[in-house]
Each structure stands twice: as structure tokens, then as C-alpha cells.
Amino acid sequence: MESASFPRAARLTETDEFSSVFALRPRKRSRHFVLYVRENGGPRARLGLVIGKKFAPRAVERNLVKRVARELFRHRQDALGHSDILFRMQARFPRSETASRTAMRAACRAELTQLLVSAMRSAPACVPPVAGPAGSGCNPPETGA
């Protein structure tokens, strides 16, 4: 694993990037999230998150969901190939089940882990370059030099 950082290049940031992933059918659904996956042809996997106020009205909840998703993505980004991964929250976490932050974090982590494992199974291991020198298949992992 090259590092556990989350640089800007590993994020979906533009509206067009989100729209191109949303144009596809959802790959998998869980109780609270929808997963979209699209090959991006780039050098690394990228993550996008859509956590609306409708389903997480408190900023604390939205930020907790984003932190958990980013953490899980960072530790698995090498196994995700060259894909754009997008999580969209589709339902509220019931207060009765997630009364504490610890309970909400555990519930969120379990669902997102399950969705990421499904994305890893379907992620391409290598996207060959469109044009380039012969024999330059996958990009080798970057070193910290």
C-alpha cells in the first residue's frame, strides 16, 4: 500500500464527475446507502460522497459518515483499481438504533465496508493505457521518494 493519505486527486470534485457516475445504474444498495461504480481510466481510484441534510440533518452526523467512508476508502483504494466510487446516503439512521456516535459509527462502518467489498470484487485490476509505449500496462505504485 502506497500510503493512507486522501489527496485531492483521489476525490470526485467536479459536478460533471459526479454526474457521469450518477448516470449509471447503482451497483449495490444497503439499508442506508447506494453504491455507484464507474471505471475512470485514470491512475487511481477516486471517492465521491453525497450525504444530504434530508437523511443526516445534523452536521455531526454528516461529518461522521464522511469520515468513516474516507477512512475505509483510504485503506482499500489500491484494491479498487481505477474506478470512481460514489456513495449516496438514501435513508436516515434511526435514533433508537444509533443513539450514540459509537453506535452510529459502527453501523455506518459495517454497511460501507460491505459495499466497498462488493466494489473491490468488480473493480478492474488494471486499465491498459489507450496510447503509449508497448509493455506499459498498469501504472506502478508511486513511491514516497
mmCIF file of the C-alpha atoms, coordinates in Angstrom:
data_MODEL
# 
_entry.id   MODEL 
# 
loop_
_atom_site.group_PDB 
_atom_site.id 
_atom_site.type_symbol 
_atom_site.label_atom_id 
_atom_site.label_alt_id 
_atom_site.label_comp_id 
_atom_site.label_asym_id 
_atom_site.label_entity_id 
_atom_site.label_seq_id 
_atom_site.pdbx_PDB_ins_code 
_atom_site.Cartn_x 
_atom_site.Cartn_y 
_atom_site.Cartn_z 
_atom_site.occupancy 
_atom_site.B_iso_or_equiv 
_atom_site.pdbx_formal_charge 
_atom_site.auth_seq_id 
_atom_site.auth_comp_id 
_atom_site.auth_asym_id 
_atom_site.auth_atom_id 
_atom_site.pdbx_PDB_model_num 
ATOM 1   C CA . MET A 1 1   ? 0.000   0.000  0.000   1.00 0.00 ? 1   MET A CA 1 
ATOM 2   C CA . GLU A 1 2   ? 1.477   3.301  -1.051  1.00 0.00 ? 2   GLU A CA 1 
ATOM 3   C CA . SER A 1 3   ? 0.034   5.447  1.732   1.00 0.00 ? 3   SER A CA 1 
ATOM 4   C CA . ALA A 1 4   ? -3.107  6.107  3.705   1.00 0.00 ? 4   ALA A CA 1 
ATOM 5   C CA . SER A 1 5   ? -3.461  9.695  2.521   1.00 0.00 ? 5   SER A CA 1 
ATOM 6   C CA . PHE A 1 6   ? -6.509  11.166 0.817   1.00 0.00 ? 6   PHE A CA 1 
ATOM 7   C CA . PRO A 1 7   ? -5.183  13.718 -1.697  1.00 0.00 ? 7   PRO A CA 1 
ATOM 8   C CA . ARG A 1 8   ? -7.366  15.862 -3.924  1.00 0.00 ? 8   ARG A CA 1 
ATOM 9   C CA . ALA A 1 9   ? -6.591  13.571 -6.887  1.00 0.00 ? 9   ALA A CA 1 
ATOM 10  C CA . ALA A 1 10  ? -8.399  10.742 -5.046  1.00 0.00 ? 10  ALA A CA 1 
ATOM 11  C CA . ARG A 1 11  ? -11.666 12.703 -4.799  1.00 0.00 ? 11  ARG A CA 1 
ATOM 12  C CA . LEU A 1 12  ? -14.523 13.393 -7.141  1.00 0.00 ? 12  LEU A CA 1 
ATOM 13  C CA . THR A 1 13  ? -14.732 17.182 -7.046  1.00 0.00 ? 13  THR A CA 1 
ATOM 14  C CA . GLU A 1 14  ? -16.464 18.453 -10.196 1.00 0.00 ? 14  GLU A CA 1 
ATOM 15  C CA . THR A 1 15  ? -20.190 18.346 -10.895 1.00 0.00 ? 15  THR A CA 1 
ATOM 16  C CA . ASP A 1 16  ? -19.530 16.605 -14.217 1.00 0.00 ? 16  ASP A CA 1 
ATOM 17  C CA . GLU A 1 17  ? -17.582 13.849 -12.459 1.00 0.00 ? 17  GLU A CA 1 
ATOM 18  C CA . PHE A 1 18  ? -20.485 13.182 -10.099 1.00 0.00 ? 18  PHE A CA 1 
ATOM 19  C CA . SER A 1 19  ? -22.991 13.339 -12.967 1.00 0.00 ? 19  SER A CA 1 
ATOM 20  C CA . SER A 1 20  ? -21.099 10.788 -15.063 1.00 0.00 ? 20  SER A CA 1 
ATOM 21  C CA . VAL A 1 21  ? -21.151 8.311  -12.185 1.00 0.00 ? 21  VAL A CA 1 
ATOM 22  C CA . PHE A 1 22  ? -24.806 9.019  -11.321 1.00 0.00 ? 22  PHE A CA 1 
ATOM 23  C CA . ALA A 1 23  ? -25.736 8.328  -14.959 1.00 0.00 ? 23  ALA A CA 1 
ATOM 24  C CA . LEU A 1 24  ? -25.040 4.640  -14.328 1.00 0.00 ? 24  LEU A CA 1 
ATOM 25  C CA . ARG A 1 25  ? -27.293 2.238  -12.506 1.00 0.00 ? 25  ARG A CA 1 
ATOM 26  C CA . PRO A 1 26  ? -26.471 1.719  -8.857  1.00 0.00 ? 26  PRO A CA 1 
ATOM 27  C CA . ARG A 1 27  ? -24.096 -1.201 -8.340  1.00 0.00 ? 27  ARG A CA 1 
ATOM 28  C CA . LYS A 1 28  ? -25.403 -2.172 -4.935  1.00 0.00 ? 28  LYS A CA 1 
ATOM 29  C CA . ARG A 1 29  ? -27.723 -0.904 -2.222  1.00 0.00 ? 29  ARG A CA 1 
ATOM 30  C CA . SER A 1 30  ? -27.684 -1.302 1.512   1.00 0.00 ? 30  SER A CA 1 
ATOM 31  C CA . ARG A 1 31  ? -30.186 -0.158 4.083   1.00 0.00 ? 31  ARG A CA 1 
ATOM 32  C CA . HIS A 1 32  ? -28.863 3.423  4.197   1.00 0.00 ? 32  HIS A CA 1 
ATOM 33  C CA . PHE A 1 33  ? -26.527 3.812  1.196   1.00 0.00 ? 33  PHE A CA 1 
ATOM 34  C CA . VAL A 1 34  ? -26.365 3.363  -2.563  1.00 0.00 ? 34  VAL A CA 1 
ATOM 35  C CA . LEU A 1 35  ? -23.075 2.488  -4.254  1.00 0.00 ? 35  LEU A CA 1 
ATOM 36  C CA . TYR A 1 36  ? -22.202 3.617  -7.776  1.00 0.00 ? 36  TYR A CA 1 
ATOM 37  C CA . VAL A 1 37  ? -19.023 2.418  -9.507  1.00 0.00 ? 37  VAL A CA 1 
ATOM 38  C CA . ARG A 1 38  ? -17.551 3.554  -12.824 1.00 0.00 ? 38  ARG A CA 1 
ATOM 39  C CA . GLU A 1 39  ? -14.185 2.925  -14.469 1.00 0.00 ? 39  GLU A CA 1 
ATOM 40  C CA . ASN A 1 40  ? -12.338 6.210  -14.744 1.00 0.00 ? 40  ASN A CA 1 
ATOM 41  C CA . GLY A 1 41  ? -9.304  5.277  -16.851 1.00 0.00 ? 41  GLY A CA 1 
ATOM 42  C CA . GLY A 1 42  ? -7.139  7.342  -14.525 1.00 0.00 ? 42  GLY A CA 1 
ATOM 43  C CA . PRO A 1 43  ? -4.160  6.404  -12.395 1.00 0.00 ? 43  PRO A CA 1 
ATOM 44  C CA . ARG A 1 44  ? -6.110  5.695  -9.190  1.00 0.00 ? 44  ARG A CA 1 
ATOM 45  C CA . ALA A 1 45  ? -9.483  5.124  -7.593  1.00 0.00 ? 45  ALA A CA 1 
ATOM 46  C CA . ARG A 1 46  ? -11.476 8.216  -6.596  1.00 0.00 ? 46  ARG A CA 1 
ATOM 47  C CA . LEU A 1 47  ? -14.200 8.681  -3.999  1.00 0.00 ? 47  LEU A CA 1 
ATOM 48  C CA . GLY A 1 48  ? -17.325 10.806 -4.049  1.00 0.00 ? 48  GLY A CA 1 
ATOM 49  C CA . LEU A 1 49  ? -19.813 11.244 -1.200  1.00 0.00 ? 49  LEU A CA 1 
ATOM 50  C CA . VAL A 1 50  ? -23.345 12.588 -1.276  1.00 0.00 ? 50  VAL A CA 1 
ATOM 51  C CA . ILE A 1 51  ? -24.668 12.938 2.262   1.00 0.00 ? 51  ILE A CA 1 
ATOM 52  C CA . GLY A 1 52  ? -27.698 15.216 2.251   1.00 0.00 ? 52  GLY A CA 1 
ATOM 53  C CA . LYS A 1 53  ? -29.340 17.106 5.078   1.00 0.00 ? 53  LYS A CA 1 
ATOM 54  C CA . LYS A 1 54  ? -32.558 15.242 4.389   1.00 0.00 ? 54  LYS A CA 1 
ATOM 55  C CA . PHE A 1 55  ? -31.045 11.978 5.675   1.00 0.00 ? 55  PHE A CA 1 
ATOM 56  C CA . ALA A 1 56  ? -28.499 13.357 8.155   1.00 0.00 ? 56  ALA A CA 1 
ATOM 57  C CA . PRO A 1 57  ? -29.943 16.636 9.431   1.00 0.00 ? 57  PRO A CA 1 
ATOM 58  C CA . ARG A 1 58  ? -27.186 17.305 11.962  1.00 0.00 ? 58  ARG A CA 1 
ATOM 59  C CA . ALA A 1 59  ? -23.734 18.309 10.713  1.00 0.00 ? 59  ALA A CA 1 
ATOM 60  C CA . VAL A 1 60  ? -22.185 15.982 13.278  1.00 0.00 ? 60  VAL A CA 1 
ATOM 61  C CA . GLU A 1 61  ? -23.895 13.007 11.627  1.00 0.00 ? 61  GLU A CA 1 
ATOM 62  C CA . ARG A 1 62  ? -22.949 14.067 8.086   1.00 0.00 ? 62  ARG A CA 1 
ATOM 63  C CA . ASN A 1 63  ? -19.322 14.582 9.055   1.00 0.00 ? 63  ASN A CA 1 
ATOM 64  C CA . LEU A 1 64  ? -19.155 11.256 10.890  1.00 0.00 ? 64  LEU A CA 1 
ATOM 65  C CA . VAL A 1 65  ? -20.456 9.391  7.827   1.00 0.00 ? 65  VAL A CA 1 
ATOM 66  C CA . LYS A 1 66  ? -17.928 11.180 5.598   1.00 0.00 ? 66  LYS A CA 1 
ATOM 67  C CA . ARG A 1 67  ? -15.026 10.460 7.956   1.00 0.00 ? 67  ARG A CA 1 
ATOM 68  C CA . VAL A 1 68  ? -15.867 6.763  8.125   1.00 0.00 ? 68  VAL A CA 1 
ATOM 69  C CA . ALA A 1 69  ? -16.276 6.494  4.340   1.00 0.00 ? 69  ALA A CA 1 
ATOM 70  C CA . ARG A 1 70  ? -12.972 8.269  3.680   1.00 0.00 ? 70  ARG A CA 1 
ATOM 71  C CA . GLU A 1 71  ? -11.121 6.125  6.190   1.00 0.00 ? 71  GLU A CA 1 
ATOM 72  C CA . LEU A 1 72  ? -12.426 2.893  4.658   1.00 0.00 ? 72  LEU A CA 1 
ATOM 73  C CA . PHE A 1 73  ? -11.644 4.133  1.142   1.00 0.00 ? 73  PHE A CA 1 
ATOM 74  C CA . ARG A 1 74  ? -8.091  5.201  2.032   1.00 0.00 ? 74  ARG A CA 1 
ATOM 75  C CA . HIS A 1 75  ? -7.223  1.762  3.359   1.00 0.00 ? 75  HIS A CA 1 
ATOM 76  C CA . ARG A 1 76  ? -8.725  -0.040 0.347   1.00 0.00 ? 76  ARG A CA 1 
ATOM 77  C CA . GLN A 1 77  ? -8.004  2.326  -2.545  1.00 0.00 ? 77  GLN A CA 1 
ATOM 78  C CA . ASP A 1 78  ? -5.240  0.145  -4.005  1.00 0.00 ? 78  ASP A CA 1 
ATOM 79  C CA . ALA A 1 79  ? -7.657  -2.793 -4.300  1.00 0.00 ? 79  ALA A CA 1 
ATOM 80  C CA . LEU A 1 80  ? -10.289 -0.663 -6.040  1.00 0.00 ? 80  LEU A CA 1 
ATOM 81  C CA . GLY A 1 81  ? -8.348  -0.384 -9.276  1.00 0.00 ? 81  GLY A CA 1 
ATOM 82  C CA . HIS A 1 82  ? -9.093  2.606  -11.490 1.00 0.00 ? 82  HIS A CA 1 
ATOM 83  C CA . SER A 1 83  ? -12.690 3.281  -10.508 1.00 0.00 ? 83  SER A CA 1 
ATOM 84  C CA . ASP A 1 84  ? -14.818 6.169  -9.390  1.00 0.00 ? 84  ASP A CA 1 
ATOM 85  C CA . ILE A 1 85  ? -16.656 5.081  -6.238  1.00 0.00 ? 85  ILE A CA 1 
ATOM 86  C CA . LEU A 1 86  ? -19.682 7.118  -5.189  1.00 0.00 ? 86  LEU A CA 1 
ATOM 87  C CA . PHE A 1 87  ? -21.689 6.645  -2.002  1.00 0.00 ? 87  PHE A CA 1 
ATOM 88  C CA . ARG A 1 88  ? -25.081 8.303  -1.705  1.00 0.00 ? 88  ARG A CA 1 
ATOM 89  C CA . MET A 1 89  ? -26.996 8.225  1.561   1.00 0.00 ? 89  MET A CA 1 
ATOM 90  C CA . GLN A 1 90  ? -30.604 7.192  0.939   1.00 0.00 ? 90  GLN A CA 1 
ATOM 91  C CA . ALA A 1 91  ? -32.135 6.769  4.405   1.00 0.00 ? 91  ALA A CA 1 
ATOM 92  C CA . ARG A 1 92  ? -31.749 8.098  7.928   1.00 0.00 ? 92  ARG A CA 1 
ATOM 93  C CA . PHE A 1 93  ? -30.124 6.128  10.689  1.00 0.00 ? 93  PHE A CA 1 
ATOM 94  C CA . PRO A 1 94  ? -32.887 5.666  13.308  1.00 0.00 ? 94  PRO A CA 1 
ATOM 95  C CA . ARG A 1 95  ? -32.116 7.468  16.568  1.00 0.00 ? 95  ARG A CA 1 
ATOM 96  C CA . SER A 1 96  ? -33.279 4.447  18.546  1.00 0.00 ? 96  SER A CA 1 
ATOM 97  C CA . GLU A 1 97  ? -30.587 2.236  16.952  1.00 0.00 ? 97  GLU A CA 1 
ATOM 98  C CA . THR A 1 98  ? -27.817 4.824  16.799  1.00 0.00 ? 98  THR A CA 1 
ATOM 99  C CA . ALA A 1 99  ? -28.270 6.864  19.942  1.00 0.00 ? 99  ALA A CA 1 
ATOM 100 C CA . SER A 1 100 ? -24.526 7.297  20.433  1.00 0.00 ? 100 SER A CA 1 
ATOM 101 C CA . ARG A 1 101 ? -21.788 8.280  17.992  1.00 0.00 ? 101 ARG A CA 1 
ATOM 102 C CA . THR A 1 102 ? -20.085 4.951  18.637  1.00 0.00 ? 102 THR A CA 1 
ATOM 103 C CA . ALA A 1 103 ? -23.198 3.030  17.603  1.00 0.00 ? 103 ALA A CA 1 
ATOM 104 C CA . MET A 1 104 ? -23.667 5.185  14.514  1.00 0.00 ? 104 MET A CA 1 
ATOM 105 C CA . ARG A 1 105 ? -20.001 4.811  13.550  1.00 0.00 ? 105 ARG A CA 1 
ATOM 106 C CA . ALA A 1 106 ? -20.228 1.011  13.897  1.00 0.00 ? 106 ALA A CA 1 
ATOM 107 C CA . ALA A 1 107 ? -23.429 0.793  11.849  1.00 0.00 ? 107 ALA A CA 1 
ATOM 108 C CA . CYS A 1 108 ? -22.047 3.088  9.176   1.00 0.00 ? 108 CYS A CA 1 
ATOM 109 C CA . ARG A 1 109 ? -18.715 1.243  9.047   1.00 0.00 ? 109 ARG A CA 1 
ATOM 110 C CA . ALA A 1 110 ? -20.424 -2.142 8.668   1.00 0.00 ? 110 ALA A CA 1 
ATOM 111 C CA . GLU A 1 111 ? -22.607 -1.018 5.749   1.00 0.00 ? 111 GLU A CA 1 
ATOM 112 C CA . LEU A 1 112 ? -19.886 0.887  3.927   1.00 0.00 ? 112 LEU A CA 1 
ATOM 113 C CA . THR A 1 113 ? -17.397 -1.967 4.347   1.00 0.00 ? 113 THR A CA 1 
ATOM 114 C CA . GLN A 1 114 ? -19.877 -4.372 2.811   1.00 0.00 ? 114 GLN A CA 1 
ATOM 115 C CA . LEU A 1 115 ? -20.426 -2.035 -0.145  1.00 0.00 ? 115 LEU A CA 1 
ATOM 116 C CA . LEU A 1 116 ? -16.684 -1.458 -0.656  1.00 0.00 ? 116 LEU A CA 1 
ATOM 117 C CA . VAL A 1 117 ? -16.022 -5.204 -0.676  1.00 0.00 ? 117 VAL A CA 1 
ATOM 118 C CA . SER A 1 118 ? -18.603 -5.533 -3.430  1.00 0.00 ? 118 SER A CA 1 
ATOM 119 C CA . ALA A 1 119 ? -16.900 -2.697 -5.347  1.00 0.00 ? 119 ALA A CA 1 
ATOM 120 C CA . MET A 1 120 ? -13.491 -4.382 -4.947  1.00 0.00 ? 120 MET A CA 1 
ATOM 121 C CA . ARG A 1 121 ? -14.827 -7.602 -6.470  1.00 0.00 ? 121 ARG A CA 1 
ATOM 122 C CA . SER A 1 122 ? -15.982 -5.779 -9.570  1.00 0.00 ? 122 SER A CA 1 
ATOM 123 C CA . ALA A 1 123 ? -13.092 -3.302 -9.884  1.00 0.00 ? 123 ALA A CA 1 
ATOM 124 C CA . PRO A 1 124 ? -10.705 -3.871 -12.770 1.00 0.00 ? 124 PRO A CA 1 
ATOM 125 C CA . ALA A 1 125 ? -7.219  -4.781 -11.592 1.00 0.00 ? 125 ALA A CA 1 
ATOM 126 C CA . CYS A 1 126 ? -5.613  -2.875 -14.424 1.00 0.00 ? 126 CYS A CA 1 
ATOM 127 C CA . VAL A 1 127 ? -6.763  -0.480 -17.125 1.00 0.00 ? 127 VAL A CA 1 
ATOM 128 C CA . PRO A 1 128 ? -4.416  -0.675 -20.101 1.00 0.00 ? 128 PRO A CA 1 
ATOM 129 C CA . PRO A 1 129 ? -3.306  2.680  -21.487 1.00 0.00 ? 129 PRO A CA 1 
ATOM 130 C CA . VAL A 1 130 ? -5.151  3.993  -24.532 1.00 0.00 ? 130 VAL A CA 1 
ATOM 131 C CA . ALA A 1 131 ? -1.958  5.139  -26.231 1.00 0.00 ? 131 ALA A CA 1 
ATOM 132 C CA . GLY A 1 132 ? 1.574   4.737  -25.016 1.00 0.00 ? 132 GLY A CA 1 
ATOM 133 C CA . PRO A 1 133 ? 4.745   2.726  -25.285 1.00 0.00 ? 133 PRO A CA 1 
ATOM 134 C CA . ALA A 1 134 ? 4.463   -1.027 -25.664 1.00 0.00 ? 134 ALA A CA 1 
ATOM 135 C CA . GLY A 1 135 ? 4.533   -3.002 -22.455 1.00 0.00 ? 135 GLY A CA 1 
ATOM 136 C CA . SER A 1 136 ? 3.344   -0.170 -20.210 1.00 0.00 ? 136 SER A CA 1 
ATOM 137 C CA . GLY A 1 137 ? 0.289   -1.909 -18.718 1.00 0.00 ? 137 GLY A CA 1 
ATOM 138 C CA . CYS A 1 138 ? -0.652  -0.770 -15.228 1.00 0.00 ? 138 CYS A CA 1 
ATOM 139 C CA . ASN A 1 139 ? 0.871   2.205  -13.563 1.00 0.00 ? 139 ASN A CA 1 
ATOM 140 C CA . PRO A 1 140 ? 3.272   1.027  -10.859 1.00 0.00 ? 140 PRO A CA 1 
ATOM 141 C CA . PRO A 1 141 ? 2.573   2.231  -7.335  1.00 0.00 ? 141 PRO A CA 1 
ATOM 142 C CA . GLU A 1 142 ? 4.052   5.611  -6.573  1.00 0.00 ? 142 GLU A CA 1 
ATOM 143 C CA . THR A 1 143 ? 6.917   5.698  -4.150  1.00 0.00 ? 143 THR A CA 1 
ATOM 144 C CA . GLY A 1 144 ? 7.446   8.295  -1.486  1.00 0.00 ? 144 GLY A CA 1 
ATOM 145 C CA . ALA A 1 145 ? 10.825  9.410  -2.931  1.00 0.00 ? 145 ALA A CA 1 
# 
